[in-house]
Amino acid sequence: MSSPCPSALASLDESLALAYESLRKLEAAESVDVTELVRQIEDAEGASRKLRALLSSEHPDASWADRGELEALIVGGGDNAAQEESKRGLRFLRWARAR
């Protein structure tokens, strides 16, 4: 079963892209529909909340401090200690079989 987290991350990115586009218009002193900008930010916040909920359900003890750590958690599956322990176990089995 694949994780829904990559899809939720993509949804967050899409909603942020729309908000960024509006903010770039403001930066260039162009006209912006403020109601639409607020909706875009609310959509991004909702996507962020959904992603946090998904991550929390898959990895209850997970934490991250920035986007890089968030992406590493999603790509790496989050349980690095268990993965490393599993790798050590496989290396031991290979070593034992070679003896």
ROTI-38972 format. One record per residue (C-alpha): residue number from 1; x, y, z. Coordinates in Angstrom, 1 decimal, decimal comma. Example, Ala and Ser with C-alpha at 12.3 -4.5 7.8 and 13.67 -1.06 7.14 Angstrom:
% ROTI-38972
- 1|12,3|-4,5|7,8
- 2|13,7|-1,1|7,1
//
This chain:
% ROTI-38972
- 1|0,0|0,0|0,0
- 2|1,5|3,4|-1,0
- 3|1,4|6,4|1,3
- 4|-1,0|9,3|0,5
- 5|1,6|11,7|1,8
- 6|3,4|12,4|-1,5
- 7|0,0|13,3|-3,1
- 8|-0,9|15,5|-0,1
- 9|2,5|17,3|-0,4
- 10|1,8|17,9|-4,1
- 11|-1,6|19,4|-3,1
- 12|0,1|21,7|-0,6
- 13|2,6|22,8|-3,3
- 14|-0,1|23,5|-5,8
- 15|-2,1|25,6|-3,3
- 16|1,1|27,5|-2,3
- 17|1,9|28,2|-5,9
- 18|-1,4|30,0|-6,4
- 19|-0,8|32,1|-3,3
- 20|2,8|32,9|-4,4
- 21|1,5|34,0|-7,8
- 22|-0,8|36,5|-6,1
- 23|1,9|37,7|-3,8
- 24|4,2|38,3|-6,7
- 25|1,5|40,4|-8,3
- 26|1,3|42,4|-5,1
- 27|5,1|42,8|-5,1
- 28|4,9|44,2|-8,6
- 29|2,2|46,6|-7,4
- 30|-0,4|44,9|-9,6
- 31|-4,0|44,5|-8,7
- 32|-5,0|41,5|-6,7
- 33|-8,4|40,1|-5,5
- 34|-7,8|40,1|-1,8
- 35|-10,7|37,7|-1,2
- 36|-9,2|35,3|-3,6
- 37|-5,7|35,6|-2,0
- 38|-7,2|34,9|1,4
- 39|-9,0|31,8|0,0
- 40|-5,7|30,6|-1,6
- 41|-3,9|30,9|1,8
- 42|-6,8|29,1|3,5
- 43|-6,5|26,3|0,9
- 44|-2,8|26,1|1,6
- 45|-3,4|25,9|5,3
- 46|-6,0|23,2|4,8
- 47|-3,6|21,2|2,6
- 48|-0,9|21,6|5,3
- 49|-3,3|20,4|8,0
- 50|-4,2|17,4|5,9
- 51|-0,6|16,5|5,3
- 52|0,3|16,8|9,0
- 53|-2,7|14,5|9,9
- 54|-1,6|11,9|7,3
- 55|2,0|12,0|8,6
- 56|0,8|11,8|12,2
- 57|-1,3|8,7|11,4
- 58|1,6|7,0|9,6
- 59|4,4|8,1|11,9
- 60|3,0|9,2|15,3
- 61|6,4|10,2|16,7
- 62|7,6|12,0|13,6
- 63|8,8|15,6|13,7
- 64|10,5|18,0|11,3
- 65|11,9|21,5|11,4
- 66|11,8|22,5|7,8
- 67|10,8|21,6|4,3
- 68|13,9|19,5|3,7
- 69|13,2|17,3|6,8
- 70|9,5|17,1|5,8
- 71|10,4|15,8|2,3
- 72|13,0|13,4|3,8
- 73|10,4|12,0|6,1
- 74|7,9|11,5|3,3
- 75|10,5|9,9|0,9
- 76|12,3|8,0|3,6
- 77|9,2|6,6|5,3
- 78|10,0|8,2|8,6
- 79|11,2|5,3|10,7
- 80|14,9|5,6|10,0
- 81|16,0|3,8|13,2
- 82|13,9|0,7|12,3
- 83|15,1|0,8|8,7
- 84|18,7|1,0|9,9
- 85|18,1|-1,9|12,3
- 86|16,6|-3,9|9,5
- 87|19,7|-3,2|7,3
- 88|22,0|-4,3|10,1
- 89|20,0|-7,5|10,5
- 90|20,3|-8,2|6,7
- 91|24,0|-7,6|6,8
- 92|24,4|-10,0|9,7
- 93|22,4|-12,7|7,9
- 94|24,5|-12,3|4,8
- 95|27,7|-12,5|6,9
- 96|26,3|-15,6|8,7
- 97|25,4|-17,3|5,5
- 98|28,9|-16,6|4,1
- 99|30,5|-18,4|7,0
//
